[in-house]
């Protein structure tokens, strides 16, 4: 594994002498705009191995993406190589349908300490809940970014990560332009909760296996691939391709939705996400 090869994969070519916040932010942004959040392996008969070399080969050499366990593990390795004070944390994601956080730890995130300040770095949530910059680990403070306003809330040692919802403008949905639910006061989307107990990648081995065999989880039910762009994000879920443009000023995001054929799915993966699969995808 070679840090320069990783930099090539994420198109990062700036100096990185100092393990500072500016460098962290730049590398992080390159990472999320180059490496898709995707679970396509599960839908084309590949097993996802949770060891660093396998993840490195898949994402850096085969130009694939990965889910949180892979993308954040790779980022952890890269930032450690660059001298950052970094550790792995475990999270429990929020299930809106259940109105509850998962009982079992099912998410991996990173904590970086720079000059005594702690930051949360997470390249593995995908979609509209993907942060674009490291977030200060500070309770109750709104942290606006292009995708929206994020915040952490701390209670008795447990941290809660959330985002203020935004309106979506979807021109395709009717003759008259359609707005999805208008965010009112307190319209918060809970994302996950976590503690600051340091974890090791091996703590997630069981989860990695479980997610690939359990028919109940969302990753088994849907093939997902999303990538952050300079303006918003693109996502392919099953046969549905979505392009979203964040328009930060008006608190509204522009959304275009297209339904694809099987042939178009393969072409879209190649053209939009630079992904060429070795095996046949069953969306």
C-alpha positions in Angstrom: 0.0 0.0 0.0 1.3 3.4 -1.0 0.0 6.8 0.1 0.9 8.3 -3.3 -1.2 5.7 -5.1 -4.1 6.6 -2.7 -3.5 10.3 -3.5 -3.7 9.4 -7.2 -7.0 7.6 -6.7 -8.5 10.7 -5.0 -6.8 13.2 -7.4 -5.0 14.9 -4.5 -1.7 16.6 -5.4 -1.3 19.4 -2.9 1.4 19.5 -0.2 0.7 17.5 3.0 3.7 18.2 5.2 1.5 19.3 8.2 -1.1 17.2 9.8 -3.3 20.2 10.1 -7.0 20.9 9.7 -6.6 22.5 6.3 -4.9 19.4 4.9 -7.4 17.1 6.6 -10.3 19.0 5.0 -8.8 18.9 1.6 -8.0 15.2 1.6 -11.4 14.4 3.0 -13.2 16.4 0.3 -11.1 14.7 -2.4 -11.9 11.3 -0.8 -15.7 11.8 -0.8 -15.7 13.2 -4.4 -13.7 10.3 -5.8 -14.7 7.2 -3.8 -18.4 6.3 -4.1 -20.4 5.0 -1.1 -21.6 1.7 -2.6 -22.6 -1.8 -1.7 -22.5 -3.2 -5.3 -20.4 -6.2 -4.2 -23.3 -7.6 -2.4 -25.4 -7.5 -5.5 -22.9 -9.0 -7.9 -21.8 -12.1 -5.9 -18.6 -10.7 -4.4 -17.7 -11.2 -0.7 -16.5 -8.0 1.1 -13.4 -8.8 3.1 -12.8 -6.5 6.0 -9.0 -6.3 6.0 -7.0 -3.3 4.9 -5.2 -4.8 2.0 -8.4 -6.1 0.4 -10.1 -2.7 0.9 -7.1 -1.0 -0.5 -7.0 -3.2 -3.6 -10.7 -2.8 -4.2 -10.9 1.0 -3.8 -7.5 2.2 -4.9 -6.5 -0.3 -7.5 -9.8 -1.5 -8.9 -11.3 2.1 -8.7 -14.3 0.9 -6.8 -16.1 2.5 -3.8 -17.2 0.9 -0.6 -19.5 1.2 2.4 -18.6 2.8 5.7 -16.5 -0.1 7.0 -14.3 0.1 3.9 -14.2 3.8 3.0 -13.5 5.0 6.6 -11.0 2.2 7.2 -9.0 3.3 4.1 -9.3 6.9 5.2 -8.1 5.9 8.7 -5.0 4.2 7.2 -4.2 7.3 5.0 -4.6 9.8 7.8 -2.5 7.7 10.2 0.2 7.5 7.5 0.2 11.3 7.4 0.8 11.5 11.1 -2.7 12.4 12.4 -3.8 11.6 15.9 -6.7 9.4 14.9 -8.9 6.7 16.2 -11.9 4.6 15.1 -15.3 4.9 16.8 -18.4 2.8 16.5 -21.9 4.2 15.9 -25.5 3.0 16.0 -27.5 4.4 13.0 -31.0 5.8 13.4 -33.8 3.9 11.7 -36.6 6.3 10.9 -39.1 3.5 10.3 -38.5 2.1 13.8 -38.0 5.6 15.3 -35.0 4.2 17.2 -31.3 3.7 17.0 -30.1 0.2 16.2 -29.3 -1.9 19.2 -26.1 -3.2 17.7 -23.2 -1.0 16.6 -23.4 -0.8 12.8 -21.4 2.2 11.7 -17.7 3.2 11.8 -16.5 6.8 12.0 -13.2 8.5 12.8 -12.1 11.0 15.5 -9.1 13.2 14.7 -7.5 15.4 17.3 -5.7 18.5 16.1 -4.1 21.0 18.5 -6.3 19.7 21.3 -9.5 20.0 19.3 -11.5 16.8 18.4 -13.1 16.5 15.0 -15.4 13.8 13.6 -14.5 12.6 10.1 -16.9 10.3 8.4 -16.6 9.5 4.7 -19.0 6.5 4.9 -22.6 7.7 5.2 -23.3 8.6 1.6 -26.3 10.4 0.2 -27.6 13.6 1.7 -26.3 12.9 5.2 -22.7 12.9 4.1 -20.7 15.7 5.8 -18.4 17.6 3.4 -15.9 18.8 6.0 -14.6 17.5 9.4 -17.0 18.6 12.2 -15.9 19.9 15.5 -16.9 17.5 18.3 -18.8 20.1 20.3 -22.3 19.7 21.8 -25.3 21.8 20.7 -23.5 23.9 18.1 -24.9 24.3 14.6 -22.2 23.6 12.0 -23.5 24.8 8.6 -21.9 23.2 5.5 -23.0 23.1 1.9 -25.1 19.9 2.4 -26.9 21.5 5.3 -26.6 22.3 9.0 -25.1 19.5 11.1 -24.9 19.3 14.9 -23.8 17.0 17.7 -25.7 16.7 21.0 -24.0 15.0 24.0 -25.9 13.3 26.8 -24.1 11.3 29.6 -21.2 10.3 27.4 -23.3 9.4 24.3 -23.1 11.7 21.3 -25.9 12.2 18.9 -25.3 13.3 15.3 -28.1 15.0 13.4 -28.9 17.3 10.5 -31.5 19.9 9.8 -33.8 18.8 7.0 -34.1 20.8 3.8 -36.8 21.1 1.1 -36.4 19.3 -2.1 -37.6 20.7 -5.4 -38.4 17.9 -7.9 -39.4 19.4 -11.3 -40.2 15.9 -12.8 -43.0 15.0 -10.3 -45.9 16.9 -11.8 -47.0 19.7 -14.2 -46.5 22.1 -11.3 -43.1 21.9 -9.6 -43.2 19.7 -6.5 -41.8 20.5 -3.1 -41.4 17.7 -0.6 -42.2 18.3 3.1 -41.4 21.7 4.2 -39.0 21.8 7.2 -40.6 23.4 10.2 -39.0 24.3 13.4 -37.3 21.3 15.0 -37.4 19.3 11.7 -34.3 17.3 12.5 -33.1 14.1 10.9 -31.3 12.0 13.4 -28.3 10.2 11.8 -26.5 8.1 14.4 -25.3 8.0 18.0 -21.8 7.0 19.2 -19.5 7.0 22.2 -15.8 8.0 22.3 -14.6 4.5 23.2 -11.8 3.7 20.7 -12.5 0.7 18.5 -10.4 -1.6 16.3 -11.4 -2.7 12.8 -11.8 -6.3 14.2 -14.7 -5.1 16.3 -16.6 -4.8 13.1 -15.8 -8.3 11.6 -19.1 -9.8 12.8 -21.1 -6.8 11.5 -19.4 -7.1 8.1 -20.4 -10.8 7.8 -23.9 -10.2 9.2 -24.7 -7.3 6.8 -23.8 -9.6 3.9 -26.1 -12.5 4.9 -29.0 -10.9 6.8 -31.9 -10.4 4.4 -33.5 -7.7 6.7 -31.0 -4.9 6.3 -31.4 -2.1 3.7 -28.0 -2.9 2.1 -29.3 -6.4 1.1 -32.6 -5.0 -0.2 -31.2 -2.3 -2.4 -28.1 -1.8 -4.5 -26.7 1.6 -3.7 -24.1 3.9 -5.2 -23.7 7.5 -4.3 -21.0 10.1 -4.8 -20.6 13.7 -3.6 -20.0 16.2 -6.4 -18.7 19.8 -6.3 -22.4 21.0 -6.3 -24.3 18.2 -4.6 -24.5 14.5 -5.1 -25.4 11.7 -7.6 -26.9 8.4 -6.5 -28.0 5.2 -8.1 -30.4 3.2 -6.0 -31.6 0.1 -7.9 -32.7 1.4 -11.3 -33.3 5.0 -10.0 -30.7 7.6 -10.8 -30.9 10.9 -8.8 -28.9 14.1 -9.3 -29.1 16.6 -6.5 -27.8 20.1 -6.5 -27.5 21.8 -3.1 -28.7 25.4 -3.2 -27.6 26.5 0.2 -29.0 30.0 0.0 -32.6 29.2 -0.4 -32.7 26.2 1.9 -33.9 24.1 -1.0 -32.1 21.3 -3.0 -32.8 20.7 -6.7 -33.5 17.0 -7.4 -33.7 15.3 -10.8 -34.8 11.6 -10.8 -34.5 9.2 -13.8 -35.5 5.6 -14.0 -33.0 3.5 -15.9 -33.0 0.3 -17.9 -30.6 -2.6 -17.1 -28.3 -1.5 -19.9 -28.3 2.1 -18.7 -27.5 1.0 -15.1 -24.1 -0.4 -16.3 -23.4 2.6 -18.5 -24.3 5.1 -15.7 -22.0 3.3 -13.3 -19.2 3.6 -15.8 -19.9 7.2 -17.0 -21.0 8.9 -13.8 -19.2 6.9 -11.1 -16.2 5.5 -13.0 -17.1 2.0 -11.9 -16.7 -1.1 -14.0 -17.8 -4.2 -12.3 -16.2 -7.6 -12.8 -19.4 -9.5 -12.2 -23.0 -9.0 -13.3 -24.9 -6.6 -11.1 -28.5 -7.5 -10.1 -30.0 -4.2 -9.0 
